[in-house]
Amino acid sequence: MIKLKLDQDALAHITEVRDQKLPQALQNLTRDLIRQGLEQIRNETPVDTGRAQAGWASAQQLTNSETGGLISNATAEGELTEQTTGQSNSLTATNYVPYVPFLEYGTTRLRPFAMIRRALLELRQRVGQLFHLD
């Protein structure tokens, strides 16, 4: 039999980690993952005018801010929204350039680039490796 006894200092430290450090670490991990995903999407987005790529770049810039936000101007239309509820942290990147779905899924005249789906697949694999999920 193993018996473990914790003193008040240890219990206080465990509580601090659970209540303060763990949520912050989760938020940092989420921001790092979306930053990496947006970088990959931006790099794989085809360039004609650069507008679609600029939308992803503007959303990526917002991963450095504490609250996300919206960037919209003549050359870049991107948004990053953050929602934190309890132990859950969610970041959503949106590119408002109207032809991004056509780049992602293709048309009868344009092959699909699938830049978003490929980036999400890679991120899922990376998270699985991080937490040793098979």
KEGUPA-202611 format. One record per atom (N, C-alpha, C, O): x, y, z; atom name. Coordinates in Angstrom, 3 decimals, m for minus. Example, Ala and Ser with C-alpha at 12.3 -4.5 7.8 and 13.67 -1.06 7.14 Angstrom:
! residues 2
+----------+----------+----------+------+
!        X !        Y !        Z ! atom !
+----------+----------+----------+------+
!   13.190 !   m5.690 !    7.800 !    N !
!   12.300 !   m4.500 !    7.800 !   CA !
!   13.200 !   m3.300 !    7.800 !    C !
!   14.236 !   m3.319 !    8.465 !    O !
!   12.850 !   m2.250 !    7.080 !    N !
!   13.670 !   m1.060 !    7.140 !   CA !
!   12.900 !    0.030 !    7.870 !    C !
!   13.409 !    1.138 !    8.039 !    O !
+----------+----------+----------+------+
! end
This chain:
! residues 134
+----------+----------+----------+------+
!        X !        Y !        Z ! atom !
+----------+----------+----------+------+
!    0.846 !   m1.168 !    0.000 !    N !
!    0.000 !    0.000 !    0.000 !   CA !
!    0.900 !    1.243 !    0.000 !    C !
!    1.938 !    1.281 !    0.661 !    O !
!    0.477 !    2.239 !   m0.749 !    N !
!    1.179 !    3.510 !   m0.788 !   CA !
!    0.281 !    4.553 !   m0.145 !    C !
!   m0.901 !    4.667 !   m0.469 !    O !
!    0.858 !    5.297 !    0.756 !    N !
!    0.104 !    6.342 !    1.430 !   CA !
!    0.774 !    7.676 !    1.112 !    C !
!    1.991 !    7.813 !    1.238 !    O !
!   m0.019 !    8.648 !    0.705 !    N !
!    0.487 !    9.962 !    0.335 !   CA !
!   m0.167 !   11.000 !    1.229 !    C !
!   m1.391 !   11.056 !    1.346 !    O !
!    0.647 !   11.803 !    1.844 !    N !
!    0.126 !   12.842 !    2.725 !   CA !
!    0.681 !   14.188 !    2.247 !    C !
!    1.891 !   14.343 !    2.080 !    O !
!   m0.203 !   15.145 !    2.031 !    N !
!    0.191 !   16.467 !    1.564 !   CA !
!   m0.053 !   17.492 !    2.658 !    C !
!   m1.089 !   17.477 !    3.321 !    O !
!    0.910 !   18.376 !    2.837 !    N !
!    0.701 !   19.437 !    3.817 !   CA !
!   m0.067 !   20.592 !    3.175 !    C !
!   m0.346 !   20.565 !    1.976 !    O !
!   m0.402 !   21.585 !    3.959 !    N !
!   m1.201 !   22.711 !    3.474 !   CA !
!   m0.498 !   23.470 !    2.341 !    C !
!   m1.161 !   23.922 !    1.407 !    O !
!    0.825 !   23.617 !    2.407 !    N !
!    1.552 !   24.324 !    1.351 !   CA !
!    1.431 !   23.592 !    0.015 !    C !
!    1.239 !   24.218 !   m1.028 !    O !
!    1.542 !   22.284 !    0.053 !    N !
!    1.424 !   21.494 !   m1.169 !   CA !
!    0.007 !   21.587 !   m1.733 !    C !
!   m0.177 !   21.725 !   m2.942 !    O !
!   m0.987 !   21.511 !   m0.857 !    N !
!   m2.375 !   21.623 !   m1.317 !   CA !
!   m2.650 !   23.007 !   m1.910 !    C !
!   m3.364 !   23.126 !   m2.906 !    O !
!   m2.087 !   24.046 !   m1.302 !    N !
!   m2.261 !   25.400 !   m1.827 !   CA !
!   m1.616 !   25.525 !   m3.200 !    C !
!   m2.175 !   26.160 !   m4.094 !    O !
!   m0.444 !   24.924 !   m3.372 !    N !
!    0.248 !   24.968 !   m4.659 !   CA !
!   m0.543 !   24.214 !   m5.729 !    C !
!   m0.672 !   24.693 !   m6.856 !    O !
!   m1.061 !   23.061 !   m5.390 !    N !
!   m1.867 !   22.277 !   m6.334 !   CA !
!   m3.106 !   23.061 !   m6.740 !    C !
!   m3.479 !   23.069 !   m7.913 !    O !
!   m3.738 !   23.712 !   m5.791 !    N !
!   m4.925 !   24.516 !   m6.079 !   CA !
!   m4.581 !   25.686 !   m6.987 !    C !
!   m5.338 !   26.006 !   m7.904 !    O !
!   m3.443 !   26.326 !   m6.739 !    N !
!   m3.006 !   27.452 !   m7.578 !   CA !
!   m2.756 !   26.988 !   m9.014 !    C !
!   m3.166 !   27.652 !   m9.966 !    O !
!   m2.089 !   25.857 !   m9.160 !    N !
!   m1.818 !   25.315 !  m10.497 !   CA !
!   m3.128 !   25.016 !  m11.209 !    C !
!   m3.302 !   25.369 !  m12.375 !    O !
!   m4.042 !   24.370 !  m10.509 !    N !
!   m5.332 !   23.997 !  m11.103 !   CA !
!   m6.150 !   25.229 !  m11.493 !    C !
!   m6.737 !   25.257 !  m12.575 !    O !
!   m6.196 !   26.225 !  m10.646 !    N !
!   m7.084 !   27.360 !  m10.858 !   CA !
!   m6.486 !   28.477 !  m11.711 !    C !
!   m7.229 !   29.213 !  m12.360 !    O !
!   m5.146 !   28.621 !  m11.723 !    N !
!   m4.553 !   29.746 !  m12.423 !   CA !
!   m3.609 !   29.320 !  m13.542 !    C !
!   m3.754 !   29.777 !  m14.676 !    O !
!   m2.666 !   28.471 !  m13.248 !    N !
!   m1.635 !   28.142 !  m14.237 !   CA !
!   m2.146 !   27.215 !  m15.328 !    C !
!   m1.790 !   27.390 !  m16.493 !    O !
!   m2.962 !   26.245 !  m14.986 !    N !
!   m3.473 !   25.313 !  m15.981 !   CA !
!   m4.377 !   26.004 !  m17.012 !    C !
!   m4.206 !   25.769 !  m18.208 !    O !
!   m5.331 !   26.847 !  m16.591 !    N !
!   m6.127 !   27.555 !  m17.606 !   CA !
!   m5.276 !   28.446 !  m18.517 !    C !
!   m5.537 !   28.527 !  m19.718 !    O !
!   m4.265 !   29.110 !  m17.960 !    N !
!   m3.396 !   29.958 !  m18.774 !   CA !
!   m2.579 !   29.114 !  m19.754 !    C !
!   m2.382 !   29.509 !  m20.903 !    O !
!   m2.108 !   27.957 !  m19.299 !    N !
!   m1.358 !   27.058 !  m20.179 !   CA !
!   m2.253 !   26.554 !  m21.316 !    C !
!   m1.802 !   26.442 !  m22.456 !    O !
!   m3.505 !   26.253 !  m21.013 !    N !
!   m4.451 !   25.814 !  m22.043 !   CA !
!   m4.696 !   26.929 !  m23.060 !    C !
!   m4.745 !   26.674 !  m24.264 !    O !
!   m4.848 !   28.158 !  m22.578 !    N !
!   m5.051 !   29.292 !  m23.473 !   CA !
!   m3.818 !   29.503 !  m24.364 !    C !
!   m3.951 !   29.755 !  m25.561 !    O !
!   m2.634 !   29.399 !  m23.782 !    N !
!   m1.404 !   29.552 !  m24.567 !   CA !
!   m1.276 !   28.462 !  m25.628 !    C !
!   m0.897 !   28.739 !  m26.766 !    O !
!   m1.593 !   27.222 !  m25.252 !    N !
!   m1.537 !   26.113 !  m26.199 !   CA !
!   m2.509 !   26.336 !  m27.346 !    C !
!   m2.162 !   26.120 !  m28.507 !    O !
!   m3.720 !   26.766 !  m27.030 !    N !
!   m4.729 !   27.019 !  m28.060 !   CA !
!   m4.259 !   28.101 !  m29.014 !    C !
!   m4.408 !   27.961 !  m30.228 !    O !
!   m3.695 !   29.179 !  m28.485 !    N !
!   m3.194 !   30.277 !  m29.327 !   CA !
!   m2.024 !   29.807 !  m30.200 !    C !
!   m1.944 !   30.165 !  m31.375 !    O !
!   m1.126 !   29.013 !  m29.634 !    N !
!    0.005 !   28.503 !  m30.419 !   CA !
!   m0.482 !   27.619 !  m31.560 !    C !
!    0.012 !   27.720 !  m32.683 !    O !
!   m1.448 !   26.758 !  m31.273 !    N !
!   m1.957 !   25.858 !  m32.306 !   CA !
!   m2.652 !   26.625 !  m33.423 !    C !
!   m2.436 !   26.332 !  m34.599 !    O !
!   m3.489 !   27.608 !  m33.070 !    N !
!   m4.177 !   28.351 !  m34.137 !   CA !
!   m3.188 !   29.207 !  m34.920 !    C !
!   m3.355 !   29.398 !  m36.124 !    O !
!   m2.165 !   29.720 !  m34.251 !    N !
!   m1.133 !   30.497 !  m34.942 !   CA !
!   m0.424 !   29.611 !  m35.979 !    C !
!   m0.204 !   30.032 !  m37.115 !    O !
!   m0.072 !   28.388 !  m35.582 !    N !
!    0.586 !   27.459 !  m36.503 !   CA !
!   m0.340 !   27.070 !  m37.648 !    C !
!    0.080 !   27.001 !  m38.803 !    O !
!   m1.602 !   26.818 !  m37.317 !    N !
!   m2.565 !   26.456 !  m38.354 !   CA !
!   m2.781 !   27.572 !  m39.362 !    C !
!   m2.841 !   27.328 !  m40.567 !    O !
!   m2.897 !   28.801 !  m38.864 !    N !
!   m3.085 !   29.937 !  m39.754 !   CA !
!   m1.855 !   30.177 !  m40.629 !    C !
!   m1.975 !   30.576 !  m41.788 !    O !
!   m0.688 !   29.933 !  m40.071 !    N !
!    0.545 !   30.072 !  m40.860 !   CA !
!    0.535 !   29.085 !  m42.030 !    C !
!    0.868 !   29.444 !  m43.159 !    O !
!    0.152 !   27.845 !  m41.745 !    N !
!    0.098 !   26.837 !  m42.804 !   CA !
!   m0.973 !   27.187 !  m43.841 !    C !
!   m0.734 !   27.086 !  m45.044 !    O !
!   m2.147 !   27.596 !  m43.372 !    N !
!   m3.220 !   27.963 !  m44.306 !   CA !
!   m2.780 !   29.124 !  m45.192 !    C !
!   m2.980 !   29.102 !  m46.407 !    O !
!   m2.185 !   30.123 !  m44.579 !    N !
!   m1.728 !   31.303 !  m45.330 !   CA !
!   m0.699 !   30.904 !  m46.390 !    C !
!   m0.755 !   31.369 !  m47.529 !    O !
!    0.233 !   30.045 !  m46.002 !    N !
!    1.268 !   29.617 !  m46.943 !   CA !
!    0.716 !   28.777 !  m48.092 !    C !
!    1.269 !   28.793 !  m49.192 !    O !
!   m0.361 !   28.049 !  m47.847 !    N !
!   m0.924 !   27.172 !  m48.872 !   CA !
!   m2.050 !   27.826 !  m49.668 !    C !
!   m2.560 !   27.228 !  m50.616 !    O !
!   m2.444 !   29.046 !  m49.295 !    N !
!   m3.480 !   29.759 !  m50.033 !   CA !
!   m2.890 !   30.290 !  m51.335 !    C !
!   m1.881 !   30.994 !  m51.318 !    O !
!   m3.516 !   29.956 !  m52.464 !    N !
!   m2.977 !   30.441 !  m53.736 !   CA !
!   m3.062 !   31.962 !  m53.818 !    C !
!   m3.948 !   32.583 !  m53.230 !    O !
!   m2.135 !   32.543 !  m54.550 !    N !
!   m2.044 !   34.002 !  m54.623 !   CA !
!   m2.275 !   34.473 !  m56.051 !    C !
!   m1.571 !   34.081 !  m56.982 !    O !
!   m3.281 !   35.322 !  m56.193 !    N !
!   m3.470 !   36.063 !  m57.436 !   CA !
!   m3.353 !   37.541 !  m57.068 !    C !
!   m2.439 !   38.238 !  m57.509 !    O !
!   m4.302 !   37.999 !  m56.247 !    N !
!   m4.238 !   39.387 !  m55.770 !   CA !
!   m3.604 !   39.481 !  m54.376 !    C !
!   m3.155 !   40.552 !  m53.968 !    O !
!   m3.568 !   38.366 !  m53.654 !    N !
!   m3.029 !   38.360 !  m52.295 !   CA !
!   m4.067 !   38.665 !  m51.235 !    C !
!   m3.754 !   38.667 !  m50.044 !    O !
!   m5.285 !   38.922 !  m51.646 !    N !
!   m6.334 !   39.315 !  m50.698 !   CA !
!   m6.705 !   38.183 !  m49.737 !    C !
!   m6.845 !   38.416 !  m48.537 !    O !
!   m6.866 !   36.964 !  m50.252 !    N !
!   m7.223 !   35.836 !  m49.381 !   CA !
!   m6.105 !   35.555 !  m48.387 !    C !
!   m6.363 !   35.314 !  m47.208 !    O !
!   m4.886 !   35.584 !  m48.853 !    N !
!   m3.740 !   35.365 !  m47.979 !   CA !
!   m3.662 !   36.452 !  m46.908 !    C !
!   m3.333 !   36.167 !  m45.757 !    O !
!   m3.960 !   37.687 !  m47.279 !    N !
!   m3.925 !   38.800 !  m46.335 !   CA !
!   m4.996 !   38.648 !  m45.253 !    C !
!   m4.785 !   39.049 !  m44.109 !    O !
!   m6.135 !   38.074 !  m45.613 !    N !
!   m7.189 !   37.820 !  m44.615 !   CA !
!   m6.717 !   36.859 !  m43.543 !    C !
!   m6.969 !   37.069 !  m42.357 !    O !
!   m6.024 !   35.792 !  m43.964 !    N !
!   m5.473 !   34.842 !  m42.989 !   CA !
!   m4.363 !   35.493 !  m42.175 !    C !
!   m4.260 !   35.258 !  m40.972 !    O !
!   m3.544 !   36.296 !  m42.810 !    N !
!   m2.444 !   36.964 !  m42.102 !   CA !
!   m2.978 !   37.915 !  m41.037 !    C !
!   m2.410 !   38.008 !  m39.949 !    O !
!   m4.066 !   38.622 !  m41.340 !    N !
!   m4.618 !   39.542 !  m40.344 !   CA !
!   m5.196 !   38.785 !  m39.159 !    C !
!   m5.051 !   39.230 !  m38.021 !    O !
!   m5.845 !   37.655 !  m39.396 !    N !
!   m6.342 !   36.835 !  m38.285 !   CA !
!   m5.170 !   36.300 !  m37.466 !    C !
!   m5.239 !   36.238 !  m36.239 !    O !
!   m4.103 !   35.916 !  m38.147 !    N !
!   m2.917 !   35.400 !  m37.459 !   CA !
!   m2.283 !   36.474 !  m36.578 !    C !
!   m1.828 !   36.174 !  m35.475 !    O !
!   m2.247 !   37.712 !  m37.047 !    N !
!   m1.701 !   38.809 !  m36.240 !   CA !
!   m2.463 !   38.958 !  m34.928 !    C !
!   m1.880 !   39.295 !  m33.898 !    O !
!   m3.761 !   38.708 !  m34.974 !    N !
!   m4.594 !   38.878 !  m33.788 !   CA !
!   m4.337 !   37.802 !  m32.734 !    C !
!   m4.765 !   37.956 !  m31.590 !    O !
!   m3.648 !   36.718 !  m33.091 !    N !
!   m3.341 !   35.700 !  m32.081 !   CA !
!   m2.370 !   36.238 !  m31.050 !    C !
!   m2.220 !   35.645 !  m29.982 !    O !
!   m1.703 !   37.351 !  m31.343 !    N !
!   m0.783 !   37.959 !  m30.389 !   CA !
!   m1.482 !   38.886 !  m29.407 !    C !
!   m0.894 !   39.270 !  m28.396 !    O !
!   m2.747 !   39.257 !  m29.693 !    N !
!   m3.475 !   40.127 !  m28.775 !   CA !
!   m4.166 !   39.274 !  m27.723 !    C !
!   m4.316 !   38.065 !  m27.900 !    O !
!   m4.578 !   39.885 !  m26.652 !    N !
!   m5.217 !   39.144 !  m25.558 !   CA !
!   m6.686 !   38.849 !  m25.832 !    C !
!   m7.238 !   37.905 !  m25.267 !    O !
!   m7.326 !   39.636 !  m26.688 !    N !
!   m8.771 !   39.500 !  m26.838 !   CA !
!   m9.231 !   39.186 !  m28.254 !    C !
!  m10.433 !   39.185 !  m28.519 !    O !
!   m8.313 !   38.922 !  m29.161 !    N !
!   m8.737 !   38.694 !  m30.539 !   CA !
!   m9.179 !   40.013 !  m31.143 !    C !
!   m8.662 !   41.066 !  m30.770 !    O !
!  m10.111 !   39.975 !  m32.057 !    N !
!  m10.606 !   41.213 !  m32.632 !   CA !
!  m10.929 !   41.071 !  m34.095 !    C !
!  m11.116 !   39.963 !  m34.600 !    O !
!  m10.995 !   42.191 !  m34.772 !    N !
!  m11.366 !   42.224 !  m36.175 !   CA !
!  m10.453 !   43.206 !  m36.901 !    C !
!  m10.259 !   44.340 !  m36.464 !    O !
!   m9.903 !   42.751 !  m38.007 !    N !
!   m9.155 !   43.651 !  m38.889 !   CA !
!   m9.899 !   43.637 !  m40.213 !    C !
!  m10.118 !   42.578 !  m40.802 !    O !
!  m10.279 !   44.799 !  m40.670 !    N !
!  m10.955 !   44.880 !  m41.953 !   CA !
!  m10.516 !   46.161 !  m42.639 !    C !
!  m10.725 !   47.258 !  m42.121 !    O !
!   m9.918 !   46.015 !  m43.786 !    N !
!   m9.562 !   47.183 !  m44.586 !   CA !
!   m9.520 !   46.761 !  m46.051 !    C !
!   m9.951 !   45.659 !  m46.393 !    O !
!   m9.018 !   47.605 !  m46.891 !    N !
!   m9.047 !   47.330 !  m48.332 !   CA !
!   m8.198 !   46.133 !  m48.726 !    C !
!   m8.461 !   45.513 !  m49.756 !    O !
!   m7.187 !   45.791 !  m47.936 !    N !
!   m6.302 !   44.705 !  m48.333 !   CA !
!   m6.403 !   43.466 !  m47.451 !    C !
!   m5.904 !   42.407 !  m47.833 !    O !
!   m7.028 !   43.568 !  m46.291 !    N !
!   m7.090 !   42.406 !  m45.397 !   CA !
!   m8.419 !   42.369 !  m44.669 !    C !
!   m8.858 !   43.371 !  m44.104 !    O !
!   m9.056 !   41.210 !  m44.684 !    N !
!  m10.318 !   41.023 !  m43.982 !   CA !
!  m10.229 !   39.733 !  m43.188 !    C !
!  m10.455 !   38.648 !  m43.723 !    O !
!   m9.899 !   39.855 !  m41.911 !    N !
!   m9.798 !   38.674 !  m41.079 !   CA !
!  m10.242 !   38.966 !  m39.668 !    C !
!  m10.196 !   40.107 !  m39.208 !    O !
!  m10.672 !   37.923 !  m38.985 !    N !
!  m11.163 !   38.079 !  m37.621 !   CA !
!  m10.707 !   36.894 !  m36.787 !    C !
!  m10.585 !   35.776 !  m37.288 !    O !
!  m10.458 !   37.150 !  m35.521 !    N !
!  m10.159 !   36.104 !  m34.561 !   CA !
!  m11.033 !   36.361 !  m33.350 !    C !
!  m10.944 !   37.422 !  m32.732 !    O !
!  m11.880 !   35.399 !  m33.006 !    N !
!  m12.734 !   35.552 !  m31.828 !   CA !
!  m12.357 !   34.477 !  m30.823 !    C !
!  m12.022 !   33.349 !  m31.183 !    O !
!  m12.420 !   34.854 !  m29.563 !    N !
!  m12.058 !   33.936 !  m28.484 !   CA !
!  m13.229 !   33.801 !  m27.545 !    C !
!  m13.902 !   34.778 !  m27.216 !    O !
!  m13.465 !   32.562 !  m27.113 !    N !
!  m14.531 !   32.304 !  m26.163 !   CA !
!  m13.981 !   31.369 !  m25.089 !    C !
!  m13.497 !   30.278 !  m25.389 !    O !
!  m14.061 !   31.807 !  m23.850 !    N !
!  m13.603 !   31.008 !  m22.730 !   CA !
!  m14.778 !   30.772 !  m21.800 !    C !
!  m15.394 !   31.718 !  m21.310 !    O !
!  m15.082 !   29.512 !  m21.563 !    N !
!  m16.155 !   29.155 !  m20.640 !   CA !
!  m15.657 !   28.025 !  m19.754 !    C !
!  m15.339 !   26.940 !  m20.239 !    O !
!  m15.591 !   28.281 !  m18.466 !    N !
!  m15.118 !   27.254 !  m17.538 !   CA !
!  m13.724 !   26.799 !  m17.893 !    C !
!  m12.783 !   27.592 !  m17.873 !    O !
!  m13.585 !   25.530 !  m18.217 !    N !
!  m12.283 !   24.969 !  m18.558 !   CA !
!  m12.081 !   24.863 !  m20.064 !    C !
!  m11.130 !   24.224 !  m20.515 !    O !
!  m12.954 !   25.475 !  m20.840 !    N !
!  m12.877 !   25.384 !  m22.290 !   CA !
!  m12.439 !   26.724 !  m22.884 !    C !
!  m12.919 !   27.783 !  m22.482 !    O !
!  m11.524 !   26.654 !  m23.843 !    N !
!  m11.041 !   27.852 !  m24.521 !   CA !
!  m11.151 !   27.610 !  m26.020 !    C !
!  m10.628 !   26.622 !  m26.534 !    O !
!  m11.830 !   28.511 !  m26.719 !    N !
!  m12.070 !   28.337 !  m28.144 !   CA !
!  m11.645 !   29.585 !  m28.899 !    C !
!  m11.992 !   30.701 !  m28.513 !    O !
!  m10.899 !   29.396 !  m29.967 !    N !
!  m10.511 !   30.487 !  m30.864 !   CA !
!  m11.045 !   30.161 !  m32.252 !    C !
!  m10.911 !   29.034 !  m32.728 !    O !
!  m11.644 !   31.144 !  m32.893 !    N !
!  m12.179 !   30.967 !  m34.234 !   CA !
!  m11.590 !   32.024 !  m35.151 !    C !
!  m11.729 !   33.220 !  m34.896 !    O !
!  m10.935 !   31.588 !  m36.212 !    N !
!  m10.372 !   32.499 !  m37.205 !   CA !
!  m11.307 !   32.512 !  m38.406 !    C !
!  m11.736 !   31.465 !  m38.889 !    O !
!  m11.614 !   33.712 !  m38.878 !    N !
!  m12.508 !   33.862 !  m40.020 !   CA !
!  m11.848 !   34.751 !  m41.069 !    C !
!  m11.292 !   35.803 !  m40.753 !    O !
!  m11.919 !   34.311 !  m42.312 !    N !
!  m11.442 !   35.097 !  m43.445 !   CA !
!  m12.692 !   35.514 !  m44.217 !    C !
!  m13.401 !   34.672 !  m44.766 !    O !
!  m12.956 !   36.820 !  m44.253 !    N !
!  m14.169 !   37.322 !  m44.884 !   CA !
!  m14.032 !   37.571 !  m46.384 !    C !
!  m14.954 !   38.097 !  m47.007 !    O !
!  m12.916 !   37.208 !  m46.961 !    N !
!  m12.766 !   37.352 !  m48.409 !   CA !
!  m13.773 !   36.388 !  m49.055 !    C !
!  m13.720 !   35.187 !  m48.792 !    O !
!  m14.677 !   36.885 !  m49.885 !    N !
!  m15.813 !   36.069 !  m50.335 !   CA !
!  m15.469 !   34.846 !  m51.172 !    C !
!  m16.288 !   33.931 !  m51.261 !    O !
!  m14.311 !   34.794 !  m51.780 !    N !
!  m14.009 !   33.646 !  m52.652 !   CA !
!  m13.172 !   32.568 !  m51.962 !    C !
!  m12.759 !   31.611 !  m52.617 !    O !
!  m12.911 !   32.695 !  m50.665 !    N !
!  m12.135 !   31.679 !  m49.946 !   CA !
!  m12.790 !   30.292 !  m50.035 !    C !
!  m12.074 !   29.310 !  m50.228 !    O !
!  m14.132 !   30.167 !  m49.901 !    N !
!  m14.733 !   28.825 !  m50.048 !   CA !
!  m14.459 !   28.187 !  m51.412 !    C !
!  m14.321 !   26.968 !  m51.512 !    O !
!  m14.381 !   29.010 !  m52.457 !    N !
!  m14.092 !   28.473 !  m53.792 !   CA !
!  m12.650 !   27.965 !  m53.871 !    C !
!  m12.369 !   26.968 !  m54.536 !    O !
!  m11.747 !   28.661 !  m53.186 !    N !
!  m10.358 !   28.189 !  m53.147 !   CA !
!  m10.268 !   26.881 !  m52.357 !    C !
!   m9.547 !   25.961 !  m52.745 !    O !
!  m10.996 !   26.809 !  m51.263 !    N !
!  m10.951 !   25.621 !  m50.402 !   CA !
!  m11.576 !   24.402 !  m51.080 !    C !
!  m10.976 !   23.328 !  m51.110 !    O !
!  m12.784 !   24.574 !  m51.623 !    N !
!  m13.552 !   23.435 !  m52.150 !   CA !
!  m13.508 !   23.295 !  m53.666 !    C !
!  m13.915 !   22.264 !  m54.203 !    O !
!  m13.022 !   24.313 !  m54.358 !    N !
!  m12.943 !   24.249 !  m55.814 !   CA !
!  m14.259 !   24.609 !  m56.484 !    C !
!  m15.282 !   24.820 !  m55.832 !    O !
!  m14.198 !   24.670 !  m57.793 !    N !
!  m15.375 !   24.916 !  m58.628 !   CA !
!  m15.265 !   23.986 !  m59.829 !    C !
!  m14.369 !   23.145 !  m59.893 !    O !
!  m16.173 !   24.140 !  m60.770 !    N !
!  m16.076 !   23.309 !  m61.981 !   CA !
!  m14.841 !   23.660 !  m62.799 !    C !
!  m14.388 !   22.861 !  m63.618 !    O !
!  m14.290 !   24.867 !  m62.577 !    N !
!  m13.112 !   25.297 !  m63.338 !   CA !
!  m11.837 !   25.392 !  m62.503 !    C !
!  m10.760 !   25.643 !  m63.043 !    O !
!  m11.953 !   25.195 !  m61.208 !    N !
!  m10.811 !   25.374 !  m60.314 !   CA !
!  m10.705 !   24.182 !  m59.373 !    C !
!  m11.669 !   23.825 !  m58.697 !    O !
!   m9.537 !   23.576 !  m59.336 !    N !
!   m9.354 !   22.439 !  m58.431 !   CA !
!   m9.375 !   22.938 !  m56.978 !    C !
!   m8.973 !   24.072 !  m56.717 !    O !
!   m9.835 !   22.112 !  m56.033 !    N !
!   m9.827 !   22.526 !  m54.628 !   CA !
!   m8.399 !   22.552 !  m54.081 !    C !
!   m7.613 !   21.639 !  m54.335 !    O !
!   m8.079 !   23.587 !  m53.342 !    N !
!   m6.765 !   23.670 !  m52.724 !   CA !
!   m6.765 !   23.026 !  m51.335 !    C !
!   m5.713 !   22.602 !  m50.858 !    O !
!   m7.923 !   22.947 !  m50.683 !    N !
!   m8.105 !   22.269 !  m49.391 !   CA !
!   m7.086 !   22.721 !  m48.339 !    C !
!   m6.643 !   21.919 !  m47.517 !    O !
!   m6.722 !   23.985 !  m48.365 !    N !
!   m5.690 !   24.459 !  m47.440 !   CA !
!   m6.163 !   24.421 !  m45.992 !    C !
!   m5.365 !   24.153 !  m45.094 !    O !
!   m7.431 !   24.680 !  m45.750 !    N !
!   m7.957 !   24.671 !  m44.379 !   CA !
!   m8.066 !   23.238 !  m43.870 !    C !
!   m7.632 !   22.941 !  m42.757 !    O !
!   m8.634 !   22.359 !  m44.666 !    N !
!   m8.802 !   20.966 !  m44.237 !   CA !
!   m7.458 !   20.287 !  m43.986 !    C !
!   m7.322 !   19.518 !  m43.035 !    O !
!   m6.475 !   20.562 !  m44.821 !    N !
!   m5.149 !   19.960 !  m44.610 !   CA !
!   m4.499 !   20.478 !  m43.333 !    C !
!   m3.877 !   19.715 !  m42.594 !    O !
!   m4.642 !   21.769 !  m43.076 !    N !
!   m4.062 !   22.347 !  m41.857 !   CA !
!   m4.737 !   21.777 !  m40.613 !    C !
!   m4.063 !   21.483 !  m39.625 !    O !
!   m6.063 !   21.618 !  m40.650 !    N !
!   m6.783 !   21.058 !  m39.500 !   CA !
!   m6.385 !   19.607 !  m39.246 !    C !
!   m6.230 !   19.192 !  m38.098 !    O !
!   m6.222 !   18.847 !  m40.307 !    N !
!   m5.789 !   17.457 !  m40.161 !   CA !
!   m4.415 !   17.390 !  m39.500 !    C !
!   m4.188 !   16.576 !  m38.605 !    O !
!   m3.512 !   18.241 !  m39.939 !    N !
!   m2.165 !   18.266 !  m39.366 !   CA !
!   m2.194 !   18.687 !  m37.896 !    C !
!   m1.458 !   18.139 !  m37.076 !    O !
!   m3.051 !   19.668 !  m37.565 !    N !
!   m3.161 !   20.100 !  m36.171 !   CA !
!   m3.731 !   18.987 !  m35.288 !    C !
!   m3.282 !   18.793 !  m34.159 !    O !
!   m4.716 !   18.264 !  m35.805 !    N !
!   m5.272 !   17.133 !  m35.037 !   CA !
!   m4.183 !   16.106 !  m34.730 !    C !
!   m4.103 !   15.592 !  m33.614 !    O !
!   m3.354 !   15.814 !  m35.717 !    N !
!   m2.268 !   14.862 !  m35.512 !   CA !
!   m1.263 !   15.393 !  m34.500 !    C !
!   m0.773 !   14.636 !  m33.661 !    O !
!   m0.952 !   16.678 !  m34.568 !    N !
!   m0.008 !   17.293 !  m33.641 !   CA !
!   m0.537 !   17.245 !  m32.203 !    C !
!    0.216 !   16.948 !  m31.276 !    O !
!   m1.824 !   17.535 !  m32.019 !    N !
!   m2.424 !   17.474 !  m30.680 !   CA !
!   m2.420 !   16.030 !  m30.182 !    C !
!   m2.159 !   15.776 !  m29.007 !    O !
!   m2.707 !   15.094 !  m31.070 !    N !
!   m2.676 !   13.683 !  m30.686 !   CA !
!   m1.287 !   13.258 !  m30.215 !    C !
!   m1.159 !   12.508 !  m29.247 !    O !
!   m0.267 !   13.730 !  m30.886 !    N !
!    1.104 !   13.411 !  m30.474 !   CA !
!    1.470 !   14.097 !  m29.159 !    C !
!    2.174 !   13.529 !  m28.324 !    O !
!    0.984 !   15.317 !  m28.991 !    N !
!    1.258 !   16.066 !  m27.757 !   CA !
!    0.743 !   15.314 !  m26.538 !    C !
!    1.422 !   15.226 !  m25.514 !    O !
!   m0.473 !   14.772 !  m26.661 !    N !
!   m1.100 !   14.092 !  m25.548 !   CA !
!   m1.069 !   12.573 !  m25.671 !    C !
!   m1.760 !   11.860 !  m24.944 !    O !
!   m0.261 !   12.100 !  m26.601 !    N !
!   m0.079 !   10.661 !  m26.839 !   CA !
!   m1.406 !    9.961 !  m27.079 !    C !
!   m1.668 !    8.888 !  m26.535 !    O !
!   m2.243 !   10.588 !  m27.907 !    N !
!   m3.513 !    9.996 !  m28.295 !   CA !
!   m3.303 !    9.218 !  m29.581 !    C !
!   m2.640 !    9.710 !  m30.494 !    O !
!   m3.834 !    8.055 !  m29.669 !    N !
!   m3.700 !    7.252 !  m30.892 !   CA !
!   m5.008 !    7.096 !  m31.613 !    C !
!   m5.064 !    6.448 !  m32.658 !    O !
+----------+----------+----------+------+
! end
